[in-house]
Amino acid sequence: MGLKPEISAYLTERAATGLPQVWQAPLAQIRENTKLHIALKQPLLQIHSVDHRSINGPISELPIRIYRPSEENNLPALVFFRISDTGACQTSGRPLLARWAR
């Protein structure tokens, strides 16, 4: 079984850019390069509302965000757990994840 054609094309296109491997580039460049990810080329859905809340954790309050695509009840849910941060992660991209979930 081979790769899907769009993934194969993406990998070929990415290799042609000459971008360095993650372990070879400065952190600022890695963050910039993540913007080239194939998922960022997809159309985004509108977000109806974002609710910032917190829940009790074992040591302190844990911040959570609830993204709603509409006022509808009983919608499916996508749960994203952020276990740790390597420093290369961009929290500004998190709302994009909610827009892809459908």
Secondary structure in CASP SS format (residue, H / E / C, confidence):
PFRMAT SS
TARGET T0000
AUTHOR 0000-0000-0000
METHOD secondary structure of the structure
MODEL  1
M C 1.00
G C 1.00
L C 1.00
K C 1.00
P H 1.00
E H 1.00
I H 1.00
S H 1.00
A H 1.00
Y H 1.00
L H 1.00
T H 1.00
E H 1.00
R H 1.00
A H 1.00
A H 1.00
T C 1.00
G C 1.00
L C 1.00
P C 1.00
Q C 1.00
V H 1.00
W H 1.00
Q H 1.00
A C 1.00
P C 1.00
L H 1.00
A H 1.00
Q H 1.00
I H 1.00
R H 1.00
E H 1.00
N H 1.00
T H 1.00
K C 1.00
L C 1.00
H C 1.00
I H 1.00
A H 1.00
L H 1.00
K H 1.00
Q C 1.00
P C 1.00
L C 1.00
L C 1.00
Q C 1.00
I C 1.00
H C 1.00
S E 1.00
V E 1.00
D E 1.00
H E 1.00
R E 1.00
S E 1.00
I E 1.00
N E 1.00
G C 1.00
P C 1.00
I C 1.00
S C 1.00
E E 1.00
L E 1.00
P E 1.00
I E 1.00
R E 1.00
I E 1.00
Y E 1.00
R E 1.00
P C 1.00
S C 1.00
E C 1.00
E C 1.00
N C 1.00
N C 1.00
L C 1.00
P C 1.00
A C 1.00
L C 1.00
V C 1.00
F C 1.00
F C 1.00
R C 1.00
I C 1.00
S C 1.00
D C 1.00
T C 1.00
G C 1.00
A C 1.00
C C 1.00
Q C 1.00
T H 1.00
S H 1.00
G H 1.00
R H 1.00
P H 1.00
L H 1.00
L H 1.00
A H 1.00
R H 1.00
W H 1.00
A C 1.00
R C 1.00
END
